Amino acid sequence: MGKYQIKIELLSDLCVSDGGVYNSSLDTDICYDAYGFPFIPAKRLKGCLRECAQELQDWDINWSDKDFSIKRFFGSEGKQPSKVRIGNARLENYDKMRAEAEKYKNSLIFHPQNILQHFSYIRTQTAINPETGVADDTSLRTMRVADKGLVFIAETEMEEKYYKDFTNIISVFSSMGIARTRGFGEIKASLVPIKTGFCQNNAIVNNTEENVCGAETLCRLEYSIYLEEPVICKSMDGGETKSMDYIEGSKMLGIIAQEYAKEHYGSFTEFLDKGKLVFANAYPEKEGCRFTEVPASWYGIKNNDKYFINKIYKETDKGNKLVTGQQLNAMKHCYVNAGVYSKENPVTIKYDVKLEERYHHRRPDDKSYGHVVESAGGNSQMYQMSSIMEGQSFRGYILGSMGQLIEIERYLSKKKEYYIGYSHSAEYGKVRIQTGNKKEETGQHKDTQNTKFKDLVVKLEAPVIVYNKDSVMYSTMAEDLLEEVTTALGIKGAEIGKIDKFINYTSIGGYNVTWGRRKPVLDAFDKGTVLVLHLKEPASLSVPVSVDAPVTVFLGERIIEGYGETSVYPLRQGENHYIGEFADEENNGSTECVDISQTVIGKEISMKLFREHLNVLAINDASDKKNEDSNVYKPAIRALMLICKEQKNMADIKETVTKRFSKNSIVKNKKLEVAKNILEKVNGINQEIVKDFEEKYGIINFECDTEKSKLFYLEAYLTELKYIFHQKDKKGEGYYCE
């Protein structure tokens, strides 16, 4: 696969709408990311290029590749994958600008709306009645557009044999976005090959049969997935309109299977048979900690976000006082830090995965329509897709023999980026995968002096699929889950005296790419399910349960895909764990000043905001003159505005004013007096104004062109004065309405 860049230069303002409306003052908004940087969605870009290819085909162009076809190259829905992978078109030097925005995200200068305003502006338009020549009522519309002159870059991957044909397609790509037939969206696009220089970070190991087969010792390889783009993990109950908020282990299994197929002609099952491979689900990660589903035994207290009740423990007097007269509700789905199992029982941290909705559309088959028209036939419609928002990290692990893990680590070191989830040929699915140290799985060797326990907590960290042995059917009966648990722990049902059950349910399915068929939909026990086993007598288990940390076992079917992960730990006695406490939300505010001279985009944004700051000062200063004589001020204002257009610096403006108005004339003398009074205001634009601006936005070392700032202030001041006296004359002499 060759790597290329589609370079898009805006020859006019561009509005690629995101389909959403977020406030009443803006009718149509553009697409921009969480930092405020505009971008062109890959699906929109791919759709435009597909139309260009169709135009060339209608012109009977001779494709360089005889086997080239639009359906084969761009793919067909549900039938054929695309041969080209197109990413979102980001601003030139986006990575550097984003890194700067991330570093100073707490600064007002780098607020997303300030960044957005730096690269775009709002335009208004209306409809004119052809009979009256005036605007139609309620026809005023506002639209945000990306500035003319911006350059966007979209990364693209495809086989080199398609390069010439794709270049021809891009050569006719000249417009996109809203109102492209009315002056918007004119672009210049080109395809540029890029050199790939990815160096492997992990050491290359000698791939011998001994390494692959290795010892039978079960080892763990942790991995972290960083989302460069949104990722779609389809949910059974929502299709494309709803995404799961974690990454299934089957996604990693698919990546390894693909990389294995590139090097080996044998079946992938041969590699699987060389050990007991398990690909655990990747759950949200924060500061190296893997968060897991909140236990179903936790109950929230109404109108109290600080504390919660853990019903696997006995009630306490303190707890009863806390919940007296309060309503308890099972906690809503979220993730919590794994440290809740430790003896110290630290304050619990909640984590909610950020999801987002993006709007897309299909145009009618009749391309004379420039927008969605469902009545025009075909699949023309508006639709939305749910995804996990980019910029988040997820952590999981792989279990297997040391030889298998060494081989898997070698596969993952080959590429810098991978693509997972649905619709990853455009806009979605780009991730970076980083592996950690390989180590022996803890708790796999039973300690001969293993402590006996009487009360055990079993928590499902992933969905579990179990059978009912009598009916040979998938089951969601608690008795069948209990049988799986007792078998895994090496205890008998007769040894259990009492069971506390807190159960969640879910439906699971999937899609088999090799067969091109959907997997059967099954009901299963969901993650977060908690069982508390109270044994009649303390017993030794077949797995070494520890009081320090939970031991992991896998239950049920399809554990290689991430299902069945279960934690087991003893129920701590004599400690008050009935009441839990959540950590306070982090305060992201920062009082540290930003050295604006050390930034790139920050300097440009600061200068724009400083002009807004001057504009506000000019408006406030001009309001002091509202009671002056308009017959005296209006001629002087008009004359000064003309002089400002002719001269480019304050010295020339002052000199011109003196020459024109220094004459033995009452009118001229009055104009000179007013002009001097106005120009005196400009002297107030000094270092004190700059310091006030720095304090307001929390920055230091802001440098501005004093001469240009004075000119800008003077023009804004004169414009506001002109408006004030115009309103004064309109409302009547001596009366001004603010």
Salt bridges, closest charged atoms under 4 A:
ASP13 OD2 - ARG123 NH1 3.06
ASP29 OD1 - ARG144 NE 2.78
ASP33 OD2 - ARG90 NH1 3.49
GLU51 OE2 - ARG363 NH1 2.52
GLU77 OE2 - ARG362 NH2 3.29
GLU102 OE2 - LYS105 NZ 3.52
GLU155 OE1 - LYS430 NZ 2.95
GLU157 OE2 - LYS3 NZ 3.86
GLU159 OE1 - LYS161 NZ 3.84
GLU222 OE2 - ARG220 NH1 3.97
GLU222 OE1 - ARG395 NH2 2.86
GLU228 OE1 - ARG98 NH2 3.99
GLU228 OE2 - ARG432 NE 2.40
GLU229 OE1 - ARG85 NH2 2.56
ASP237 OD2 - LYS242 NZ 3.21
GLU240 OE2 - LYS234 NZ 3.64
ASP245 OD2 - HIS333 NE2 2.44
GLU248 OE1 - LYS251 NZ 3.10
GLU259 OE2 - LYS262 NZ 3.28
GLU263 OE1 - HIS264 NE2 3.99
GLU263 OE1 - ARG410 NH2 2.84
GLU263 OE2 - LYS414 NZ 1.67
GLU285 OE2 - ARG395 NH1 2.63
GLU293 OE1 - HIS333 ND1 2.82
GLU356 OE2 - ARG358 NE 3.42
GLU390 OE1 - ARG90 NH2 3.20
GLU390 OE2 - ARG358 NH2 3.50
GLU407 OE2 - ARG410 NH2 3.02
GLU409 OE1 - LYS438 NZ 2.53
GLU417 OE1 - LYS3 NZ 3.16
GLU427 OE2 - ARG358 NH1 2.96
GLU440 OE2 - HIS445 NE2 2.82
GLU441 OE1 - ARG220 NE 2.78
ASP455 OD1 - HIS534 ND1 2.66
GLU461 OE1 - LYS459 NZ 2.64
GLU483 OE2 - LYS469 NZ 3.27
ASP500 OD1 - LYS498 NZ 3.97
ASP500 OD2 - HIS534 NE2 2.93
ASP548 OD1 - LYS343 NZ 3.63
GLU561 OE1 - LYS519 NZ 3.32
GLU561 OE1 - ARG558 NH2 3.21
GLU565 OE2 - ARG290 NH1 3.04
GLU575 OE1 - HIS577 NE2 2.84
GLU581 OE2 - LYS306 NZ 3.30
ASP584 OD1 - LYS306 NZ 2.92
GLU586 OE2 - LYS286 NZ 3.11
GLU604 OE1 - HIS118 NE2 2.96
GLU646 OE1 - ARG660 NH2 2.77
GLU655 OE2 - LYS659 NZ 3.30
ASP729 OD2 - LYS634 NZ 2.57
GLU738 OE2 - LYS626 NZ 2.34
